[in-house]
Amino acid sequence: MANGPNETVRLSDGSSVNLCRPASIDDATWAQVKEYLVRNPKNAKTMERSVKEMTDNPMKVDQFREVMALAEHMKNDKTTPNRIQGLSNDPQLASAFNEMKTGGMEAVMKYYNDENFCRLVSQKMGGVPKEMKAAMMSIHDCIRAGDLAGVQKHLQTIGTSPNLKDDKGISCLHYAIGVNRLDILKVLMDARADPKVMDNQGNSVLHFAAGYGHVQTTDYFLQCGLPVNQTNNAGETPLDLAMRNNHAAVVQTLKTKGGMPGRR
């Protein structure tokens, strides 16, 4: 489901925010949202920050994808009105639903940003159906599963960045090395993935290739011109990792290119 273009909304305090209109919101609802934001600059800026935080955090992107998929499922489920009515009578949720009924957009925004409330609603709605979970797989999930078609869909259709990292800084290239899929790795490189990427521990893709003992991948990145003796945060070179894990063939490959141990 594609979103609309970014739209600048000028607020009552003279400032402005950039918002992206979800494709699922009709004109009347979007007009109501903007009217509310104009009158409530503080909440408008909170929403803008929430959007940025979500797009910068892969975990939040996955959560958002699940919420959107569940919303789409509910929209097409004829039993949804009855299920929503059941939630409004639920002892754990009744007060929140009553507040939203009387508090208007401000109350809705309050609970929209309440992760515990959203998680509870999702649980009581039964979560996302199994058949939808496959369609919701992140690009990292696809790589881990060796799903080349899924990776290509993310890159070519969804527009996912080939440089997307998880919360540990592990990138798409790192994951492709982990599952030893040179075909996926090359697809990522063709999509302009950055071979100089490092995880939060300072491990380069060459560190990963050497540490896993993948000769072809190690040789591939050496041919890309990556520094053979780059050190991670612990002062280790790719050769250190290959030697520690007894990957003799990778050790030999690295040494022929000038690979040396790091400072201990």
Secondary structure as UniProt FT lines:
FT   STRAND          6..10
FT   TURN            12..13
FT   STRAND          16..20
FT   TURN            23..24
FT   HELIX           27..39
FT   HELIX           41..56
FT   HELIX           58..76
FT   TURN            78..79
FT   HELIX           80..88
FT   TURN            91..93
FT   HELIX           94..112
FT   HELIX           115..124
FT   TURN            125..126
FT   HELIX           130..133
FT   HELIX           134..136
FT   HELIX           139..144
FT   TURN            145..146
FT   HELIX           148..153
FT   HELIX           154..158
FT   TURN            162..163
FT   TURN            167..168
FT   HELIX           172..178
FT   TURN            179..180
FT   HELIX           182..190
FT   TURN            191..192
FT   TURN            195..196
FT   TURN            200..201
FT   HELIX           205..212
FT   HELIX           215..223
FT   TURN            224..225
FT   TURN            228..229
FT   TURN            233..234
FT   HELIX           238..244
FT   TURN            245..246
FT   HELIX           248..256
FT   TURN            257..258
//
